[in-house]
Amino acid sequence: NFLNGKMDVANDFLYGYFLVIILVASGIYFSYLTRFVQFRMFFEACRVLVEKKDKYNKHHLTPFQALMISTASRVGIGNIAGISAAIVAGGPGALFWMCLMAFLGSASAFIESTLAQIYKTKDVFGFKGGPAYYIKNGLGIKWLGSLFAIILIITYAYGFNGLQSYTMTSAFEIYYDKAGSNITFAQSGLPIGIGLILTAFTAVMFFSKSHIIGKVSSYIVPFMALTYILLAIIAIVLNFKEIPAVIKMIIESAFDFKAIFGGFAGSVIVIGIKRGLFSNEAGMGSAPNAAAAAHTSHPVKQGLVQAMAVFIDMTICVASGMIVLFSQAYLTKQTGVSGEVLTALPLVQAAMKEYFGDFGLHFTTLAVVLFAITSLIG
């Protein structure tokens, strides 16, 4: 209890005031420093994406494959369940602040991925690099680079990946029929079975070469992302009369004085920025590892590609937000079996079922599974 208490205090500070100040300040600084490169060179980033693979380096990642790997690590349960939870906890305005943070954060993504390309190294398996490499070789602080690598490994092994797998497994709870039994979904053994299958698949991908992961991600991510966005557009069209009301609801919530300053650590701004960071990972130091593995003629090209990945992530987050905000499940505060108001993944599943029937429910589950898998291997 003592250790948990200390960790909660540290988490509240680092993942609250400190996080907001550092992220916003860094985003503004890098945007100014690069003269808003994320907007100024957007079309150049699109051109870089379609560059052909070097015939002499067939086993190196193309810019597009590197984008898909980093997008796969960014696009996960945070884009679906996380956005829903943010809207319920902070209000619709959280979506506005999340988008604003994505615009600023894309400059941070550009900087960190460009540096990863500059200080990358090469071995028999291809290129490798990331923050640990440019902290060590660029700043000359070897111990800090090693510490960063250790913290990142621990964070992803026990934090991010644990949350991804937990949410993916919980997506199947809605299908569990107790049939009069007192055994809950968690006690049924199904989560363990799902976890073992996920572990086996992830292990196979983990011990494969990076270009194999790139191929898998380049097939799954675009298809699922485009389909999910298309369904969100259909949901918006079906409720086109409500568009002005929803936009008004977002703006009013985003700039509501009480929502902004009332209990700042739990305010709409902090919740929006925190969920934005968890989703797009801009400035976190994870995506540059994929960026370093790409074969490109100039480091800046990969920086542009990774800045675009933040926009892709933001688009999927907005799609999730719209799906939730247009639904009666959210507007009427629909409750689940336990009697609690729906939030996170169950709310998205209820909203999608509301729009598309059982197909919407099944697709949401499939999307969560595939996004979680690609996020794990990314």
N, C-alpha and C positions, 0 to 999 in steps of 0.2 A: 504493500500500500504506500509506503514511504517513497519507493522508487517511482511508482506510477504517479504519485502526486507531484514529484519533481519534474517528471517528463511532461505532465500536463501543463505545468507552469511554463516550461521552456517552449512547448508547442504553441501555447496561447500567445507568447511573445513573438517567436520567430514566424509563426504562420498567421500573424495578425498585423499589428502596427508595423513591425520591422519589415515584413514582406511587402506590404503596400508601398511603403516609402522607397525601398530599394528598387522594386520592380518599376514603379512609375518613373522614378528619377532616372534609372538606367535607360528605359524606353525613350524618354524625352531626350536624354543626352545623345544616345546613339542615332536617333532620328535626326536631330540637329546636326550632328557630326557628319552624317552621310547625306545630308540634304534630302531627307525622306526618300532614301533609295528604294524602300518597299513599294512606293507608288511611282516614283520617277522611272524605274527600270522594270516595271511589271511586265511589259510586253517582251522585253529582252529575256526575262526569266522564262516566259512561255516558249521563246525560240530555243533557248538552251535545252529545254526539256526534250525536244525532238531530235537532238543531235544523235547521230548514229554511233553504234559501238565501234571502237577501234578494232580492226580485224587482227591486229597483232597483240591485242590484249583482251581476248575473248572471255577470260575468266574474271575480269575486273567488272565492277558495277558500272552501269551506265548512269547518267544523271537522273533518268526517270526511275530506275530501279532504286537508287539511293533515296529519291523522294518518296517512293512507295514504302521503303523500310522505315524511314523516319515518320512518315504519315501513319504507318501501321502502329508505331510505338505511341504516337500522339492520339490517334483515333481509337478510343477504347470505350470502356463503360462510362467514363467521365462525360463523353459526348451525349450519352443517352440518359443513363440513370443520374449522373452528376448534375446535369443541367436541370432536370426535373426537380431534384432535391433543392437546388439553389433557388429556383423560382418559388417553391413552397416555403422555404426558410426565410428568404430575403425579399420576396415579392417579384413581380414581373420586371422591375427595373434592374435586377441583377443581370438580365440578359444584355441590357445596354452597356453596363460597365464592363462586362465580359468582352463585348465586341471592341470597346475602346481600348482595353488592355491588349487585345489581339493586334490591333493596328500599331500600337506602340511596341509591343513585344516582338513583332516581326523584324524590327530593326535589330533587336538583341539576337534573334535567331540568325540574321545575316552575319553579324559580327562573329559570333561563336563558331559558326560553320565555316566561314572564310579562314579563320585562324586554324581550325582543324585541318583544312587542306594545306595550309602553309607549313605546318609542323608535323605532318603525317610521316610515317615511316613505312618501309616495305619489307615483307618477308615472303616465304615460299607460298603463302596462302593469299597474298595480295596486299593491299594497303590497309593500314590501321592507324588510328589516332583519336584525338578528342581532347577535352580540357586537361586531362592528366598529362598529356604529351606537351601541350603548349604552356602549361604551368611549369613543367620541368625544363623543356628546351627553350621556351621563349622568355620566361621570367627567370629561369635558372634556379628555381626553388624546388629541388627534388623531393624533399620531405612533404611539402604541401601537395605536390602532384600525386604522390603515393597515398597521402591521406584522403584526397578527393576520390581517387579510384576505389579505395576501401569503403568509404562512405556510400558511394554510388552503388557499389555491388550489394552492400547490406540493405540499402534503401529499396532497391529493386527486387532483391531476392525475398525480403520479408515484408516489405511495405506495398509497393505498387503491384507487384505480381500477385501477392496474396489477396489484395483487394479485387484485382481483375478476376482471378479464379473464383473467389467467393461470390462475386456478383453474377458471374457466368453460371455458376452452379445454382444460385437462387432463382435464376430465370426459369428453371424447370419446376419450381415449387408450385406454380399455378396449375400444373398438370397432375400433381400428386393427389390421388384419391384415397383418403384414409379408410373409406368404406366402413365406418363405425369403429375403427380401431383407434386406440389412444396413442399410437405411435406417430410421432410428428415426422415431417420430411427430414429434419436433421438427424433423427434417430433411425431412419429407415435403412441406412446404409447406401442409399443412392448417391448422396454427395461424395462418399468415399470412392465409389465406382467411377463416377464422372471425373473425379480428381485424378485417379490412376490413369485413365485414358488420356486426359490432358497432359499429365506428367510424361507419359510415354511419347506422345507426339512432340512435345516441346523438347524432350531430350534428343530425339532424332534430329530435329531442326537445329538444336544448339550445337551439336557436334558435326554438323555439315558445314560446307564452305559458305561464305557470305553471299556469293552470287546465287546459290541455291535458295537461300532465304529471300533474296531479291526477286527471284522468279516467282516464288509462291506469293509473296506480298503484291507483286505487280499484277497478278491475276485476281486475287481476292479483293483487295482494297478498292480499286476503281469500280468494280461491279457493284459491291455492296454500298459504297458511298453514293454512287449515282442513283441506284435504285431507292435508297433511303430518302435522298433529296427529292426525287421524283414523287414519291408517296407524300412527302410533306407539302409539295406544291399542289398536289391533287387535294389534300386536306384543306389547304388555304383557299383553293378555287371553290370547293364545296361550301365554304363559309365566307365567301367574298364580301357579303354584306356586313360581316363583323370586323373586317379589316380596320376601318377607322377607329372602332372602339378598342381593339386590341393594341393598336399603335398608341392611342391616347393613354391606355392603361400602363404601357411600358414607360412612356415619357413621364407621366405623373409620378409613378413609383420611383423612377430613377432620380428625380429631383425633389422628392418629398423630404422636407427638412427633418422630420422625426425619423424617417427611415434611414437618412444619411448619418445623423449625429446621435440618435438615440441608442446608447450602448454600442459605441463605435466598432468594437471588435466583432459584433454580430450585425453590423449595418449592411444595407444593400450594396454599398460600394465594396466593402471588404469581402463579402460573400461572392459578389460578381468577379472580383479580381482573383480571389483564391480558386474559384472553380475554373476561371480562365487559365490560370497557371497549371492546375492539375490536368487540364485538357490539352492545351497546346504545348506545354513544356518549354516555352520560349525563355531562354536564359537559364534553364535548369542544368544544362550540360549533358543531357542524354542524347539528343539528336545529333550533335557533332560527331559522335562515334560512327554513325551511319554515313554522315557527310564525308568523313575522312576516307571511307572505303571506296568512294566513287572515283572513277578515272575521268579526269576533265583537263582541258588545256589551260585553264586559269582558275586559281582559287576562288575568285569572286563569283564565278559562274555557279559554284555549288552553294555559295552564300545566298545568291538570288533564288535558287531552287528551294532552299530550306525556308526562306522567308515566305515563299508561296505555300509551303506546307502548313504554315500557321493560318493562312487565309482559308485553305481547304478545311482545316479543323474547325475554324470559326463558322464556316458555312454549314457544316454538319450540326454544330451546336445550335445555330439559329433555327435549323430545320427541326431539331428536337424541341426547342422552345416554342415554336409555332404550333407544333403538333399538340403540345400540352395546353397552351393558352387558348386555343380554339375549342378545346374539348369540354363537354359538360362534366366529365369526371373531375376536372380541376375547378370549374366555375361553381359547381354545386358541392364541392368538398366531399366527394364520394368516399365512403369508408370501405375497408376490406373485411375479411372474415373475422379478424381480431377486434374490429370495431374502431380502429384507428384510421385517421384520414390518410388516403393513399398518397404516397410520395415516391420519389426515386423510380426504380424500374417498374413496380406494379402500376404506378400512375401512367407511365408511357404505354404499357401493355393494355391498360383499360382504354386509353385514348385511341390507340390504333385499332382496337377491337370495335370501338364506337364508330370509326370511319369505315373500316374495311372488313368487319366481321371476324371470323376465325382466321382468315388469311392474314389480317393485320397483326393478330396476336402471335401466330406462328412465325411470321416474318420478323417481328421484333425480337423474338427469342433467338432466331437464326442469326440476326444481325449482331446481337449481343455476343453470341458464341463466337462468330467469326472475327468480330472486332477484338474480342478478348484474346483469341488465339494469336492473331497477327500482332497485337500489342505485346504479348508475351515473347514471341520470337523476334520482334523488332528490337 
